[in-house]
Amino acid sequence: LHTVPLGVAVQEPEPMPLSFDPPVIGYLSKLSESLGLGLLVDAFIALKRQPGLENLRLRATGGQHGPDAEFLRGLRVKLKAEGMEDDVEFVEGFNLQERRAFLRSLTVLSVPAPSGEAFGLQIIEAMSEGVPVVQPNAGGYPELVQATGGGLIYDPADPTALKNSLESILRNPTLAHELGARGHAAVSQSYTVETMAAGTAKVYESVL
């Protein structure tokens, strides 16, 4: 069994500056309850109630399908009841260029899928732009974050862990930039399309 990590195109030799005016939490995945968007919205609401984070914003993109539309309507009702509907943006476009522009508008990215994902390509996409991530200890997330050093892992069984982990980055620009720089360096070295192609070719050569 041979393993070749997925790769992304790294556009910049240095990580992009992070947005702190205002701070922005991002979500890049299917706009679905199963992938934790509702959990992220709840954490966002709790964070905006904290002194010093009143200008916090949330941006989410990734498309929707079928029952997701009803789920999103429920989120909008919840946000409106909190007076926060104007602080959350559901971005429709998510092709390659739109994703890059989206990522460059963020302070931190989180896709808190309770069951995790096998890899999480959006995680290295964010790191390639120097954006730190906050992910649950589930699926392939802890392995990827540990390998890159580009974010924080939290316990999904703790109902306050997601909020607290996000807050630790949002209130500490130095930590955010350090995590972003580590992630960018690791992706540039080990998770590019070039390293993926070279690794795939090496596997083919080994069995010919």
Backbone as a chain_set.jsonl record, in Angstrom:
{"seq": "LHTVPLGVAVQEPEPMPLSFDPPVIGYLSKLSESLGLGLLVDAFIALKRQPGLENLRLRATGGQHGPDAEFLRGLRVKLKAEGMEDDVEFVEGFNLQERRAFLRSLTVLSVPAPSGEAFGLQIIEAMSEGVPVVQPNAGGYPELVQATGGGLIYDPADPTALKNSLESILRNPTLAHELGARGHAAVSQSYTVETMAAGTAKVYESVL", "coords": {"N": [[0.854, -1.191, 0.0], [0.703, 2.112, -0.966], [1.073, 5.528, -0.107], [0.148, 8.685, -1.206], [0.035, 11.979, -0.504], [-2.665, 14.31, -1.007], [-2.549, 17.305, -3.052], [-2.271, 20.898, -3.479], [-2.366, 23.878, -5.52], [0.072, 26.154, -4.815], [0.133, 29.524, -4.593], [1.45, 31.783, -3.579], [4.663, 32.808, -2.381], [4.942, 33.548, 0.261], [2.929, 33.59, 3.275], [-0.389, 35.023, 3.134], [-1.476, 38.237, 4.431], [-3.455, 38.213, 7.409], [-6.937, 38.823, 8.014], [-8.012, 41.08, 10.413], [-9.63, 43.176, 10.829], [-12.595, 43.64, 10.012], [-12.317, 40.767, 12.312], [-12.653, 37.527, 10.827], [-14.394, 34.55, 10.641], [-14.205, 31.61, 8.741], [-15.888, 29.175, 6.649], [-15.564, 26.397, 4.656], [-17.003, 24.2, 2.821], [-19.532, 21.751, 1.978], [-22.667, 23.256, 2.523], [-23.98, 22.165, 4.98], [-25.788, 20.506, 7.6], [-24.669, 18.143, 8.562], [-21.958, 18.464, 8.276], [-21.218, 20.232, 10.166], [-21.872, 22.966, 10.083], [-23.945, 24.206, 11.485], [-23.013, 23.967, 14.114], [-20.828, 25.657, 13.979], [-22.064, 28.12, 13.517], [-23.422, 28.423, 15.951], [-21.205, 28.666, 17.674], [-20.147, 31.016, 16.659], [-22.197, 32.877, 17.286], [-22.037, 32.802, 20.088], [-19.447, 33.803, 20.431], [-19.642, 36.416, 19.391], [-21.045, 37.658, 21.382], [-19.175, 38.165, 23.239], [-17.142, 40.573, 24.953], [-15.238, 42.802, 22.993], [-15.319, 41.304, 20.686], [-17.403, 42.082, 19.159], [-17.543, 42.93, 16.521], [-17.123, 40.732, 14.976], [-17.246, 38.549, 12.134], [-18.83, 36.102, 9.978], [-18.18, 33.976, 7.269], [-19.338, 31.775, 4.795], [-19.022, 29.14, 2.452], [-19.534, 26.781, -0.245], [-21.618, 25.49, -1.443], [-24.877, 23.879, -1.804], [-27.405, 21.3, -1.325], [-30.515, 19.799, -1.95], [-32.049, 19.023, 1.049], [-30.498, 20.862, 2.384], [-31.224, 23.489, 1.923], [-33.476, 24.054, 3.525], [-32.308, 23.729, 6.023], [-30.471, 25.88, 5.981], [-32.248, 28.02, 5.903], [-33.285, 27.831, 8.458], [-30.99, 28.482, 9.934], [-30.682, 31.159, 9.193], [-32.975, 32.277, 10.325], [-32.4, 31.9, 13.049], [-30.093, 33.511, 13.301], [-31.165, 36.016, 12.663], [-32.883, 36.373, 14.807], [-31.046, 36.852, 16.758], [-30.103, 39.253, 15.984], [-27.977, 39.277, 14.229], [-27.902, 38.781, 11.544], [-26.835, 40.334, 9.489], [-24.168, 40.041, 9.78], [-23.276, 37.707, 8.812], [-22.376, 35.885, 5.971], [-23.386, 33.977, 3.267], [-21.719, 32.648, 0.771], [-22.085, 32.284, -2.676], [-20.525, 31.568, -4.998], [-17.88, 29.253, -5.643], [-15.711, 28.433, -7.195], [-12.285, 27.803, -8.316], [-10.796, 30.305, -8.368], [-12.571, 31.938, -6.967], [-12.636, 30.646, -4.499], [-10.03, 31.089, -3.604], [-10.029, 33.899, -3.314], [-11.981, 34.045, -1.355], [-10.739, 32.656, 0.812], [-8.641, 34.392, 1.342], [-9.878, 36.425, 2.624], [-10.198, 35.781, 5.236], [-9.735, 35.252, 8.818], [-9.521, 32.93, 10.278], [-10.178, 29.476, 9.599], [-12.752, 27.059, 9.87], [-14.159, 23.864, 9.763], [-16.263, 22.177, 11.318], [-16.903, 19.292, 11.22], [-18.566, 16.735, 12.789], [-17.979, 13.979, 12.576], [-15.642, 14.028, 11.256], [-13.427, 13.985, 8.353], [-11.956, 12.048, 5.68], [-9.641, 13.279, 4.703], [-9.722, 16.177, 4.039], [-9.49, 18.45, 2.055], [-9.921, 21.197, 1.936], [-8.649, 22.137, 4.153], [-5.847, 22.141, 3.685], [-5.975, 23.859, 1.55], [-6.697, 26.264, 2.822], [-4.445, 26.593, 4.484], [-2.506, 26.936, 2.524], [-2.815, 29.547, 1.862], [-2.015, 30.749, 4.121], [-3.838, 30.77, 6.208], [-4.903, 29.958, 9.418], [-6.325, 26.964, 10.943], [-9.126, 25.525, 12.707], [-10.049, 22.543, 13.967], [-12.05, 19.571, 14.623], [-11.165, 16.782, 16.772], [-11.233, 14.353, 14.975], [-11.68, 11.908, 12.39], [-9.438, 12.403, 9.66], [-8.421, 14.846, 10.43], [-6.814, 15.475, 12.866], [-4.352, 14.211, 12.292], [-3.52, 15.571, 9.982], [-3.359, 18.263, 10.838], [-1.456, 18.008, 12.85], [0.746, 17.201, 11.315], [1.28, 19.479, 9.835], [1.247, 21.681, 11.554], [-0.41, 23.825, 11.364], [-2.689, 24.744, 12.744], [-5.323, 24.351, 15.239], [-6.505, 21.638, 17.225], [-9.506, 20.423, 18.607], [-11.557, 19.002, 21.231], [-14.381, 17.395, 20.238], [-16.367, 16.483, 21.912], [-16.577, 18.215, 23.975], [-18.654, 20.819, 24.692], [-17.936, 23.51, 24.64], [-15.502, 23.698, 23.434], [-14.961, 24.246, 20.695], [-15.71, 26.978, 20.419], [-13.923, 28.096, 22.304], [-11.418, 27.457, 21.21], [-11.464, 28.8, 18.752], [-11.668, 31.39, 19.766], [-9.203, 31.696, 21.01], [-7.498, 32.073, 18.879], [-8.644, 34.263, 17.521], [-8.317, 36.314, 19.363], [-5.625, 36.58, 19.517], [-3.471, 37.743, 17.538], [-0.736, 37.263, 17.046], [-0.373, 34.497, 17.556], [-2.164, 33.54, 15.613], [-0.893, 34.353, 13.218], [1.502, 32.931, 13.468], [0.638, 30.227, 13.396], [-0.551, 30.27, 10.846], [1.712, 30.779, 9.26], [3.265, 28.492, 9.728], [1.585, 26.506, 8.683], [1.452, 27.318, 5.986], [4.156, 27.005, 5.205], [4.484, 24.223, 5.54], [2.598, 23.159, 3.739], [3.604, 24.206, 1.349], [5.906, 22.744, 1.138], [5.206, 19.987, 1.272], [2.603, 19.418, 0.352], [1.834, 20.133, -2.271], [0.647, 20.38, -5.708], [2.724, 19.65, -7.316], [4.421, 18.039, -5.681], [2.612, 16.005, -5.198], [2.26, 14.966, -7.813], [4.892, 14.108, -8.342], [5.198, 12.197, -6.328], [3.235, 10.34, -7.055], [4.226, 9.491, -9.548], [6.562, 8.251, -8.655], [5.542, 6.059, -7.265], [4.345, 4.641, -9.389], [6.66, 4.027, -10.876], [7.927, 2.318, -9.097], [6.535, -0.041, -9.28], [6.663, -0.917, -11.84]], "CA": [[0.0, 0.0, 0.0], [1.476, 3.351, -1.072], [0.302, 6.73, 0.199], [0.586, 9.951, -1.791], [-0.893, 13.011, -0.024], [-3.238, 15.251, -1.956], [-1.821, 18.558, -3.136], [-2.94, 22.074, -4.025], [-1.478, 24.85, -6.15], [0.473, 27.229, -3.906], [0.308, 30.689, -5.442], [2.272, 32.827, -2.982], [5.823, 32.302, -1.64], [4.764, 33.893, 1.667], [1.503, 33.595, 3.653], [-1.088, 36.28, 2.97], [-1.865, 38.876, 5.702], [-4.752, 37.793, 7.912], [-7.89, 39.893, 8.285], [-8.455, 41.279, 11.798], [-10.422, 44.41, 10.873], [-12.916, 42.894, 11.224], [-11.948, 39.352, 12.279], [-13.622, 36.761, 10.038], [-14.359, 33.088, 10.666], [-14.634, 31.059, 7.466], [-16.311, 27.773, 6.53], [-15.476, 26.006, 3.246], [-17.45, 22.824, 2.612], [-20.96, 21.73, 1.697], [-23.415, 23.99, 3.543], [-24.801, 21.069, 5.477], [-25.78, 20.269, 9.047], [-23.815, 16.999, 8.863], [-20.559, 18.881, 8.267], [-20.948, 21.072, 11.322], [-22.107, 24.401, 9.903], [-24.773, 24.673, 12.594], [-22.141, 24.098, 15.282], [-20.006, 26.847, 13.798], [-22.931, 29.276, 13.708], [-23.639, 28.559, 17.399], [-19.966, 29.198, 18.249], [-20.066, 32.409, 16.205], [-23.127, 33.67, 18.096], [-21.472, 32.916, 21.436], [-18.261, 34.66, 20.372], [-20.044, 37.817, 19.177], [-21.551, 38.184, 22.642], [-18.044, 38.446, 24.112], [-16.561, 41.914, 24.795], [-14.099, 42.879, 22.09], [-15.558, 40.541, 19.464], [-18.711, 42.5, 18.641], [-17.481, 43.145, 15.073], [-16.8, 39.457, 14.339], [-18.078, 38.152, 10.999], [-18.743, 34.704, 9.527], [-18.41, 33.764, 5.838], [-19.428, 30.341, 4.508], [-19.234, 28.804, 1.058], [-19.366, 25.361, -0.54], [-22.767, 24.948, -2.164], [-25.906, 23.178, -1.042], [-28.153, 20.322, -2.096], [-31.723, 19.244, -1.354], [-32.514, 19.483, 2.373], [-29.645, 21.924, 2.932], [-31.914, 24.777, 1.8], [-34.297, 24.226, 4.726], [-31.352, 23.907, 7.113], [-29.94, 27.246, 5.909], [-33.323, 28.927, 6.305], [-33.325, 27.8, 9.918], [-29.854, 29.248, 10.442], [-30.95, 32.586, 8.994], [-33.97, 32.663, 11.343], [-31.679, 31.977, 14.319], [-29.219, 34.687, 13.27], [-32.01, 37.21, 12.698], [-33.378, 36.515, 16.175], [-29.927, 37.373, 17.55], [-29.679, 40.529, 15.421], [-26.655, 39.065, 13.629], [-28.037, 38.308, 10.166], [-25.998, 41.131, 8.591], [-22.77, 39.734, 10.061], [-23.002, 36.388, 8.243], [-22.529, 35.868, 4.513], [-23.322, 32.682, 2.585], [-21.159, 32.995, -0.532], [-22.532, 31.284, -3.639], [-19.476, 31.091, -5.901], [-16.753, 28.593, -4.985], [-14.723, 27.868, -8.112], [-10.922, 27.929, -7.801], [-10.441, 31.696, -8.107], [-13.457, 32.458, -5.914], [-12.192, 30.069, -3.226], [-8.823, 31.797, -3.17], [-10.44, 35.216, -2.825], [-12.697, 33.787, -0.111], [-9.781, 32.315, 1.856], [-7.817, 35.559, 1.648], [-10.674, 37.368, 3.42], [-10.46, 35.16, 6.529], [-8.791, 35.215, 9.925], [-9.394, 31.525, 10.656], [-11.134, 28.591, 8.925], [-13.168, 25.887, 10.638], [-15.231, 22.997, 9.253], [-16.331, 21.294, 12.485], [-17.652, 18.069, 10.933], [-18.448, 15.912, 13.999], [-17.376, 12.681, 12.275], [-14.403, 14.242, 10.526], [-13.335, 13.603, 6.957], [-10.763, 11.238, 5.458], [-8.488, 14.156, 4.527], [-10.091, 17.578, 4.231], [-8.686, 19.245, 1.134], [-10.066, 22.628, 2.232], [-7.713, 22.473, 5.228], [-4.578, 22.555, 3.092], [-6.247, 25.055, 0.747], [-6.6, 27.411, 3.725], [-3.048, 26.747, 4.893], [-1.704, 27.433, 1.4], [-2.946, 31.006, 1.876], [-1.581, 31.246, 5.417], [-4.977, 30.878, 7.119], [-4.924, 28.868, 10.389], [-7.569, 26.207, 10.997], [-9.574, 24.94, 13.97], [-10.749, 21.335, 13.535], [-12.31, 18.597, 15.691], [-10.335, 15.582, 16.859], [-12.049, 13.346, 14.305], [-11.25, 11.596, 11.033], [-8.048, 12.682, 9.332], [-8.034, 16.208, 10.818], [-5.679, 15.601, 13.779], [-3.113, 13.814, 11.614], [-3.127, 16.621, 9.048], [-2.963, 19.453, 11.593], [-0.193, 17.699, 13.514], [1.81, 17.147, 10.313], [1.558, 20.814, 9.298], [1.36, 22.701, 12.595], [-1.119, 25.002, 10.898], [-3.972, 25.029, 13.372], [-5.635, 23.786, 16.548], [-7.45, 20.53, 17.285], [-10.283, 20.494, 19.845], [-12.361, 17.832, 21.58], [-15.779, 17.67, 19.859], [-17.278, 16.101, 22.996], [-16.671, 19.37, 24.877], [-19.524, 21.764, 23.986], [-17.348, 24.854, 24.557], [-14.133, 23.609, 22.909], [-14.869, 24.928, 19.402], [-15.718, 28.415, 20.703], [-12.701, 28.492, 22.997], [-10.286, 27.347, 20.291], [-11.577, 29.932, 17.831], [-11.397, 32.628, 20.505], [-7.771, 31.795, 21.284], [-6.866, 32.608, 17.666], [-9.209, 35.577, 17.214], [-7.815, 37.307, 20.318], [-4.165, 36.528, 19.558], [-2.947, 37.83, 16.176], [0.589, 36.645, 16.946], [-0.598, 33.059, 17.412], [-2.798, 33.311, 14.315], [0.112, 34.472, 12.167], [2.455, 31.825, 13.616], [-0.01, 29.023, 12.869], [-0.692, 30.444, 9.407], [3.028, 30.658, 8.629], [3.656, 27.083, 9.777], [0.774, 25.775, 7.719], [1.878, 27.689, 4.629], [5.453, 26.383, 4.952], [4.315, 22.775, 5.416], [1.909, 22.875, 2.482], [4.524, 24.533, 0.261], [6.935, 21.71, 1.058], [4.756, 18.593, 1.209], [1.223, 19.22, -0.099], [1.581, 20.855, -3.523], [0.328, 19.505, -6.843], [4.001, 19.138, -7.837], [4.85, 16.913, -4.854], [1.648, 14.935, -5.431], [2.587, 14.35, -9.099], [6.166, 13.394, -8.208], [4.956, 11.018, -5.506], [2.477, 9.379, -7.858], [5.157, 8.928, -10.536], [7.481, 7.363, -7.942], [4.812, 4.812, -7.004], [4.247, 3.918, -10.667], [7.994, 3.517, -11.218], [8.308, 1.242, -8.193], [5.825, -1.304, -9.586], [6.888, -1.293, -13.244]], "C": [[0.888, 1.239, 0.0], [0.558, 4.539, -0.806], [0.942, 7.944, -0.447], [-0.397, 11.022, -1.327], [-1.44, 13.862, -1.165], [-2.453, 16.554, -1.946], [-2.672, 19.661, -3.739], [-1.9, 22.967, -4.692], [-1.189, 25.972, -5.158], [0.869, 28.433, -4.739], [1.327, 31.687, -4.909], [3.452, 32.223, -2.236], [5.747, 32.578, -0.146], [3.274, 33.873, 2.005], [0.899, 34.98, 3.494], [-1.384, 36.896, 4.344], [-3.266, 38.428, 6.113], [-5.626, 39.003, 8.209], [-8.242, 39.927, 9.77], [-9.324, 42.527, 11.931], [-11.491, 44.37, 9.769], [-12.341, 41.478, 11.169], [-13.052, 38.546, 11.602], [-13.368, 35.263, 10.219], [-14.876, 32.591, 9.326], [-14.998, 29.589, 7.558], [-16.295, 27.447, 5.054], [-15.77, 24.516, 3.128], [-18.926, 22.893, 2.23], [-21.71, 22.387, 2.856], [-24.463, 23.069, 4.149], [-24.701, 20.952, 6.992], [-24.796, 19.169, 9.401], [-22.342, 17.364, 8.917], [-20.269, 19.976, 9.287], [-21.201, 22.553, 11.153], [-22.961, 24.964, 11.033], [-23.961, 24.862, 13.865], [-21.295, 25.364, 15.191], [-20.829, 28.116, 13.991], [-23.191, 29.492, 15.201], [-22.395, 29.131, 18.083], [-19.795, 30.669, 17.891], [-20.967, 33.31, 17.045], [-22.574, 33.874, 19.499], [-20.268, 33.857, 21.457], [-18.641, 36.132, 20.215], [-20.616, 38.455, 20.445], [-20.415, 38.575, 23.591], [-17.518, 39.866, 23.884], [-15.309, 41.864, 23.916], [-14.274, 42.121, 20.802], [-16.9, 40.913, 18.819], [-18.712, 42.676, 17.123], [-17.12, 41.876, 14.306], [-17.773, 39.156, 13.201], [-17.849, 36.676, 10.68], [-19.043, 34.648, 8.043], [-18.376, 32.265, 5.566], [-19.69, 30.135, 3.025], [-19.015, 27.316, 0.858], [-20.55, 24.72, -1.241], [-23.715, 24.174, -1.269], [-26.656, 22.227, -1.95], [-29.369, 19.877, -1.289], [-32.095, 19.839, -0.021], [-31.651, 20.573, 2.977], [-30.354, 23.28, 2.9], [-32.764, 25.053, 3.04], [-33.412, 24.446, 5.954], [-30.812, 25.339, 7.139], [-31.001, 28.268, 6.281], [-33.423, 28.976, 7.827], [-32.183, 28.574, 10.549], [-30.107, 30.745, 10.32], [-31.964, 33.098, 10.014], [-33.283, 32.833, 12.696], [-30.815, 33.235, 14.38], [-30.02, 35.98, 13.328], [-32.533, 37.454, 14.108], [-32.302, 37.085, 17.093], [-29.48, 38.753, 17.074], [-28.333, 40.455, 14.724], [-26.726, 38.668, 12.159], [-27.143, 39.07, 9.19], [-24.509, 40.85, 8.783], [-22.356, 38.373, 9.503], [-23.299, 36.423, 6.749], [-22.39, 34.439, 4.0], [-22.954, 32.959, 1.131], [-21.493, 31.89, -1.533], [-21.395, 30.716, -4.479], [-18.345, 30.42, -5.158], [-15.878, 27.844, -5.991], [-13.324, 28.216, -7.593], [-10.56, 29.368, -7.455], [-11.296, 32.289, -6.993], [-13.073, 31.901, -4.552], [-10.956, 30.787, -2.715], [-9.169, 33.176, -2.617], [-11.164, 35.078, -1.485], [-11.718, 33.543, 1.032], [-8.959, 33.523, 2.284], [-8.582, 36.612, 2.437], [-10.809, 36.92, 4.873], [-9.355, 35.413, 7.554], [-8.503, 33.772, 10.326], [-10.465, 30.739, 9.913], [-11.483, 27.438, 9.852], [-14.3, 25.176, 9.915], [-15.422, 21.914, 10.312], [-17.19, 20.044, 12.284], [-17.492, 17.101, 12.101], [-17.769, 14.574, 13.758], [-16.063, 12.803, 11.524], [-14.53, 13.897, 9.053], [-12.048, 12.812, 6.78], [-9.516, 12.107, 5.329], [-8.856, 15.598, 4.823], [-9.247, 18.491, 3.371], [-8.763, 20.734, 1.444], [-9.11, 23.083, 3.334], [-6.377, 22.904, 4.64], [-4.774, 23.711, 2.114], [-6.111, 26.309, 1.614], [-5.151, 27.657, 4.125], [-2.175, 27.281, 3.768], [-1.772, 28.946, 1.285], [-2.5, 31.607, 3.216], [-2.691, 31.421, 6.428], [-4.938, 29.71, 8.104], [-6.297, 28.204, 10.436], [-7.849, 25.754, 12.425], [-10.473, 23.766, 13.611], [-10.972, 20.376, 14.702], [-11.33, 17.431, 15.641], [-11.139, 14.404, 16.308], [-11.513, 13.118, 12.895], [-9.77, 11.858, 10.833], [-7.559, 14.042, 9.798], [-6.82, 16.248, 11.76], [-4.355, 15.229, 13.132], [-2.607, 14.94, 10.722], [-2.655, 17.873, 9.789], [-1.65, 19.21, 12.32], [0.966, 17.72, 12.517], [2.215, 18.535, 9.825], [1.831, 21.855, 10.371], [0.56, 23.947, 12.29], [-2.444, 25.308, 11.556], [-4.101, 24.384, 14.735], [-6.649, 22.66, 16.388], [-8.18, 20.614, 18.624], [-11.097, 19.215, 20.022], [-13.828, 18.102, 21.228], [-16.79, 17.26, 20.922], [-17.456, 17.225, 24.006], [-17.486, 20.457, 24.174], [-18.948, 23.176, 23.86], [-15.995, 24.861, 23.842], [-13.976, 24.339, 21.572], [-14.798, 26.435, 19.614], [-14.394, 28.852, 21.322], [-11.485, 28.448, 22.079], [-10.299, 28.487, 19.283], [-11.193, 31.233, 18.534], [-9.904, 32.799, 20.761], [-7.005, 32.327, 20.083], [-7.349, 34.026, 17.392], [-8.671, 36.67, 18.129], [-6.282, 37.388, 20.339], [-3.603, 36.56, 18.131], [-1.569, 37.194, 16.012], [0.47, 35.142, 16.759], [-1.187, 32.746, 16.049], [-1.768, 33.355, 13.192], [1.146, 33.357, 12.253], [1.874, 30.526, 13.05], [-0.147, 29.099, 11.35], [0.62, 30.25, 8.68], [3.505, 29.21, 8.623], [2.888, 26.264, 8.748], [1.208, 26.051, 6.291], [3.199, 27.009, 4.282], [5.316, 24.883, 4.724], [3.634, 22.399, 4.113], [2.839, 23.128, 1.296], [5.57, 23.445, 0.061], [6.369, 20.332, 0.714], [3.391, 18.359, 0.589], [0.901, 20.051, -1.339], [1.203, 19.864, -4.614], [1.608, 18.909, -7.415], [4.49, 17.944, -7.017], [3.896, 15.734, -5.009], [1.963, 14.207, -6.74], [3.874, 13.536, -9.009], [5.984, 12.119, -7.391], [4.202, 9.942, -6.254], [3.38, 8.705, -8.88], [6.112, 7.936, -9.87], [6.827, 6.022, -7.632], [4.711, 3.989, -8.287], [5.574, 3.272, -11.039], [8.354, 2.294, -10.366], [7.641, -0.078, -8.535], [5.992, -1.726, -11.043], [8.005, -2.334, -13.345]], "O": [[1.736, 1.393, 0.879], [-0.596, 4.549, -1.233], [2.131, 8.204, -0.262], [-1.563, 10.982, -1.719], [-0.757, 14.1, -2.161], [-1.777, 16.876, -0.969], [-3.664, 19.4, -4.419], [-0.7, 22.825, -4.454], [-2.106, 26.662, -4.712], [1.831, 28.373, -5.506], [1.997, 32.365, -5.687], [3.284, 31.23, -1.529], [6.422, 31.91, 0.638], [2.44, 34.11, 1.13], [1.577, 35.989, 3.69], [-1.528, 36.164, 5.324], [-4.153, 38.281, 5.272], [-5.136, 40.062, 8.601], [-8.711, 38.934, 10.325], [-9.711, 42.892, 13.041], [-11.321, 44.987, 8.717], [-11.92, 41.026, 10.104], [-14.237, 38.834, 11.773], [-12.263, 34.777, 9.979], [-15.88, 33.096, 8.825], [-14.5, 28.855, 8.412], [-16.939, 28.137, 4.265], [-14.886, 23.679, 3.313], [-19.502, 23.979, 2.168], [-21.428, 22.113, 4.022], [-25.657, 23.177, 3.871], [-23.668, 21.257, 7.588], [-24.145, 19.246, 10.442], [-21.553, 16.653, 9.539], [-19.195, 20.577, 9.269], [-20.783, 23.339, 12.002], [-22.724, 26.082, 11.489], [-24.192, 25.811, 14.614], [-21.073, 26.052, 16.187], [-20.339, 29.086, 14.569], [-23.182, 30.632, 15.667], [-22.508, 29.979, 18.969], [-19.352, 31.47, 18.715], [-20.547, 34.387, 17.468], [-22.63, 34.978, 20.041], [-20.096, 34.623, 22.405], [-18.029, 37.0, 20.838], [-20.657, 39.681, 20.551], [-20.643, 39.226, 24.611], [-17.454, 40.319, 22.741], [-14.447, 41.001, 24.079], [-13.458, 42.271, 19.893], [-17.454, 40.146, 18.033], [-19.767, 42.584, 16.496], [-16.84, 41.939, 13.109], [-18.961, 39.464, 13.286], [-16.835, 36.086, 11.051], [-20.043, 35.205, 7.591], [-17.487, 31.564, 6.049], [-20.477, 30.859, 2.415], [-18.386, 26.659, 1.688], [-20.5, 23.543, -1.597], [-23.394, 23.855, -0.124], [-26.57, 22.317, -3.175], [-29.266, 19.611, -0.092], [-32.424, 21.023, 0.061], [-32.031, 21.16, 3.991], [-30.109, 24.126, 3.76], [-32.768, 26.174, 3.548], [-33.737, 25.258, 6.821], [-30.708, 25.942, 8.207], [-30.69, 29.28, 6.909], [-33.624, 30.042, 8.409], [-32.364, 29.242, 11.567], [-29.788, 31.511, 11.23], [-31.836, 34.216, 10.513], [-33.549, 33.799, 13.411], [-30.806, 33.941, 15.389], [-29.599, 36.94, 13.973], [-32.619, 38.598, 14.555], [-32.615, 37.73, 18.093], [-28.592, 39.361, 17.672], [-27.623, 41.457, 14.636], [-25.717, 38.261, 11.582], [-26.733, 38.515, 8.171], [-23.679, 41.364, 8.033], [-21.221, 37.937, 9.697], [-24.338, 36.926, 6.32], [-21.391, 33.771, 4.268], [-23.777, 33.445, 0.355], [-21.226, 30.715, -1.285], [-21.309, 29.501, -4.655], [-17.881, 30.944, -4.146], [-15.366, 26.764, -5.696], [-13.192, 28.852, -6.547], [-10.066, 29.629, -6.359], [-10.8, 33.058, -6.169], [-13.171, 32.608, -3.549], [-10.846, 31.064, -1.521], [-8.658, 33.574, -1.57], [-10.979, 35.9, -0.587], [-11.843, 34.147, 2.097], [-8.62, 33.661, 3.46], [-7.99, 37.597, 2.877], [-11.462, 37.598, 5.666], [-8.217, 35.738, 7.214], [-7.372, 33.434, 10.673], [-11.539, 31.268, 9.627], [-10.614, 26.9, 10.539], [-15.279, 25.8, 9.506], [-14.814, 20.847, 10.22], [-18.092, 19.769, 13.076], [-16.37, 16.679, 12.382], [-17.059, 14.077, 14.631], [-15.439, 11.796, 11.192], [-15.611, 13.558, 8.571], [-11.149, 12.886, 7.618], [-8.445, 11.719, 5.795], [-8.34, 16.18, 5.778], [-8.393, 19.221, 3.875], [-7.789, 21.46, 1.243], [-8.797, 24.269, 3.44], [-5.825, 23.926, 5.05], [-3.837, 24.47, 1.869], [-5.495, 27.292, 1.204], [-4.683, 28.795, 4.107], [-1.208, 27.999, 4.022], [-0.895, 29.566, 0.683], [-2.594, 32.816, 3.422], [-2.52, 32.142, 7.41], [-4.941, 28.559, 7.666], [-7.299, 28.792, 10.028], [-6.938, 25.617, 13.241], [-11.537, 23.956, 13.022], [-10.193, 20.358, 15.655], [-10.744, 17.136, 14.599], [-11.653, 13.575, 17.058], [-10.958, 14.029, 12.281], [-8.951, 11.579, 11.708], [-6.392, 14.373, 9.588], [-5.874, 16.987, 11.485], [-3.337, 15.868, 13.398], [-1.412, 15.234, 10.703], [-1.654, 18.477, 9.404], [-0.814, 20.109, 12.4], [2.051, 18.205, 12.84], [3.366, 18.746, 9.444], [2.567, 22.812, 10.13], [0.802, 25.006, 12.87], [-3.251, 26.052, 10.998], [-3.117, 23.928, 15.317], [-7.533, 22.717, 15.533], [-7.555, 20.849, 19.659], [-11.294, 18.45, 19.077], [-14.458, 18.954, 21.855], [-17.956, 17.648, 20.842], [-18.388, 17.192, 24.81], [-17.044, 20.973, 23.147], [-19.434, 23.961, 23.046], [-15.402, 25.924, 23.664], [-12.953, 24.986, 21.345], [-13.926, 27.1, 19.056], [-13.813, 29.858, 20.913], [-10.614, 29.314, 22.165], [-9.257, 29.074, 18.993], [-10.484, 32.068, 17.973], [-9.394, 33.919, 20.734], [-5.967, 32.968, 20.249], [-6.546, 34.9, 17.064], [-8.578, 37.827, 17.721], [-5.711, 38.176, 21.094], [-3.29, 35.508, 17.574], [-1.265, 36.645, 14.953], [1.138, 34.57, 15.898], [-0.764, 31.793, 15.394], [-1.768, 32.493, 12.313], [1.623, 32.881, 11.223], [2.549, 29.813, 12.308], [0.108, 28.12, 10.649], [0.661, 29.635, 7.614], [4.08, 28.746, 7.639], [3.46, 25.439, 8.035], [1.321, 25.132, 5.479], [3.348, 26.487, 3.177], [5.95, 24.328, 3.826], [4.032, 21.44, 3.452], [2.857, 22.348, 0.344], [6.062, 23.245, -1.049], [6.98, 19.587, -0.052], [3.037, 17.211, 0.32], [-0.19, 20.611, -1.442], [1.411, 18.659, -4.47], [1.594, 17.796, -7.939], [4.927, 16.944, -7.586], [4.327, 14.582, -4.956], [1.939, 12.977, -6.784], [3.951, 12.421, -9.526], [6.552, 11.079, -7.724], [4.497, 8.756, -6.106], [3.315, 7.489, -9.062], [6.437, 6.9, -10.451], [7.468, 4.974, -7.721], [4.961, 2.783, -8.276], [5.616, 2.117, -11.463], [8.997, 1.359, -10.842], [8.125, -1.133, -8.128], [5.51, -2.788, -11.436], [8.34, -2.775, -14.444]]}, "num_chains": 1, "name": "protein.A"}
